[in-house]
């Protein structure tokens, strides 16, 4: 009964509530856009970084007197596949960390930050998210990928190279000798950020160029199942490996890795790093942006609370006789308080849902804008388009916060309404 009366009163008083409702709609739409863009940017960065840094959890082998490498990578792959529950994909990688790798074509050259040798047959599904302007992952599967290479749109533009062209790769072997190879461009992926200065080829092709066995690996790429905690998974990966090989504690940042290596190693030692550790600085920037978004939300909530407080004070005064009549008919003080609080909750809930709808529409429109002309935006976009992500948890928390704030603001005037005596109400001119 109280809910029905609250709903009816809300409809009857809709004109008076319109300004407050509009403020809630605008505020919630804005926080939806900011949250969606921030979470979407972080999701995009993590997807790119997982390809660049060897999965959600990277395992890298270090030795005091040899180049980076893992002596028995197949053993580690077997251990992780068998002992760690939240693992989706485990794959060997050979990463060329020296920054002297260069690609040559048609008299032009471009330096690559790193070369990544991949087992494409084992890791293909994890790479499907890459946006290709031409070619693609399928061209690297099986024997078709032999002596093939995937380059970024940045590299392709500088070289003026296309799919099917032969490019020359220059690098240095583990023994310090120069080496070159002719590779066929099998795909050009859309990337203009720092993740664009990397080229992907089969690890079976990269290893011999470095003077290594075809089955060698410097890293193990571990991809987590959806929803898995990367910090927890990092600990599980370390524990699974520690029983068989020497492993550093899970590293929280690149600085921790540098300090651990500076302390010296007794023999081959594995370093386990989560994607969060690799992206610590970028994550800090996005977290700061998230704090700004929630600051905006708090400001709007305060504005709405003040508006609700003033509006309900006026409403209580104007509805004094109505309140007195309900009290005379037997409605308790608690029911009167509940009536006004439920009105406020319905107003906040309805307006917030409308704001969510408008915010989602705005996000879709933003997703149609091509940001590729902005160089700094390349890290946070796929194919020049800004993605968005609306997590159910954050959306529910935002909705609950807005509704709770409005109910709190309405509680004071509602409690005052509950204290009105029927006899005083009948004497009132309200």
Number of C-alpha atoms within 10 A of each C-alpha: 8 15 14 12 14 22 17 13 14 19 13 11 11 13 11 13 18 13 14 20 24 16 19 29 23 19 25 29 25 22 25 28 25 22 25 22 22 23 21 20 22 23 17 21 20 23 19 22 19 22 20 19 22 27 27 27 29 24 28 23 21 22 18 13 10 11 13 22 22 24 15 11 21 15 12 22 18 11 17 23 17 11 14 15 14 21 21 13 19 23 24 27 30 31 24 24 15 12 13 13 20 18 23 18 17 12 7 11 17 18 16 22 18 20 24 23 24 25 20 24 15 13 22 15 11 16 15 12 14 18 18 20 16 13 18 19 23 15 18 26 18 12 9 11 21 18 19 24 27 27 27 24 24 21 23 21 12 14 18 15 20 20 18 13 15 20 21 16 20 18 21 18 17 16 10 9 10 12 13 15 16 16 20 20 24 27 26 27 24 23 27 24 16 14 21 21 19 21 23 22 26 25 25 21 22 25 23 14 21 20 14 15 14 16 17 21 27 23 27 25 25 28 25 20 15 9 7 13 11 20 17 11 22 24 17 19 25 24 17 18 20 14 10 11 13 16 20 16 18 21 19 17 17 14 12 15 18 11 10 15 16 9 8 10 13 10 12 18 20 25 20 25 31 27 23 18 22 22 17 14 12 14 16 11 11 15 15 13 15 18 13 14 19 16 13 17 21 17 13 20 21 16 16 24 21 15 20 25 21 14 17 23 17 13 18 20 18 14 16 22 21 16 24 25 17 16 21 15 10 10 15 14 20 13 17 24 20 20 22 29 25 22 24 28 21 19 24 27 21 16 25 27 16 19 25 24 16 19 24 20 14 15 22 15 10 17 17 12 11 14 19 18 10 10 11 13 17 23 22 23 27 25 20 23 17 24 23 24 19 17 12 9 9 14 17 11 11 20 18 15 16 26 22 17 21 27 25 17 21 27 21 16 24 27 17 15 25 22 17 18 16 19 13 11 20 16 11 14 10 14
